[in-house]
Amino acid sequence: MSTPKLFIPGPIDVSQATYAAMSRPMIGHRGSEFEALYASTQPVLQQLAGTSRPVFLSTSSAWGVMEAALRNLTQKKVLTLCNGAFSDKWLDVAKKCGKEAEKIQMEWGQAIDPEQVRAKLAEGGFDTVTFIHNETSTGVMSDVSAIAKVVKSFPDVLLIVDCVSSFSAVPLAMDELGIDVLLAGVQKAMALPPGLTIFAISPAALERAKASKDRGYYFDFLEFEKNAASNNTPSTPAISLIFGLQDMLQTIAAEGLENRFARHRSNNKMIHDWAARHNFQHFAPEGFRSVSLSCFHTPTDFDQSAFIKTLKTKHNFLINGGYGKIKGITFRISNMGNETTSTMQELIDAMDDVLG
Ligand SMILES: *Cc1c(COP(=O)(O)O)cnc(C)c1O
């Protein structure tokens, strides 16, 4: 059988149109053709991020920019907001970068509590906060507006937001909310192969970076800012991925952003309705459930690994059996990217068939 169609929460299924766009002949990156390619990505990326700032293209997975944000911005101490595998890891990464760091630890499955953030920041000493909008390991989407409002009430604290699995699935408002770094890898809702991360930084973040030593070179925000002014990148970018990105952004613009967001909501609801029929319980509390993926408790009498395996061998669909310390006791289904009512229905019919 061919490679299974991916309904895991990243990387996700990539369309033939994207692969075709990516197979265009190579161009040099220090020429007008590349500059036009780069420039063409900006308007829709800016709309998706909700910013008038340039959107940088980093040839790395998301962690490259997640680490870079700390190296460029944290001079005193970072507060990491932790409620799952990715957000928890940010604390370790901060320490590995030699940064002073403290965390707020929520139980996995809970959203970040803005009032705890306010109380912790009021203790003083912090200059940066890391926050994951959509914790992909647990399917929890925290309230980015509420968190941003709290962080903005501390004028010297910069807010770094990982939108890896929410970018292009829900509206984002970087400038309006005062987010200082907004970043997203393209292998989640953007439905591109992995290897590229898009990010934008606020003027305050740029000023902070100027005063930061040890920013390194590859992820130096100043280098990105300087090169973006001429529609370029500091080092040789993954040009094929940018061809794919350009094509995807045209597709997104043609569909319309509101339609895209609505499609993610309705595809997500199809999975919620399916789960309700089979009495699968959500891992995330109501009101904080991701719209790009769903995470469910594995019932005690349910052979989850057999379910996932049969779904793959019989129907060629791949879902995920949980991540990090909740591997096995949860399972996750992605609905992000190019999925439609009919592709979601095919998955649902296949899952129903396996459940019998
Ligand atoms: C997938 C994911 C990451 C990890 O990104 P890499 O591309 O593996 O570096 C980080 N944050 C979130 C929320 C994710 O879903």
The ligand as an ORCA input file, in Angstrom:
! r2SCAN-3c Opt
* xyz 0 1
  C       5.032     20.839     16.110
  C       5.162     21.893     17.153
  C       6.417     22.417     17.521
  C       7.701     21.804     17.070
  O       8.124     22.259     15.925
  P       9.399     21.647     15.164
  O       8.966     21.962     13.793
  O       9.487     20.189     15.465
  O      10.561     22.400     15.619
  C       6.450     23.461     18.412
  N       5.335     23.960     18.947
  C       4.134     23.463     18.656
  C       2.922     24.036     19.295
  C       4.014     22.421     17.750
  O       2.808     21.926     17.444
*
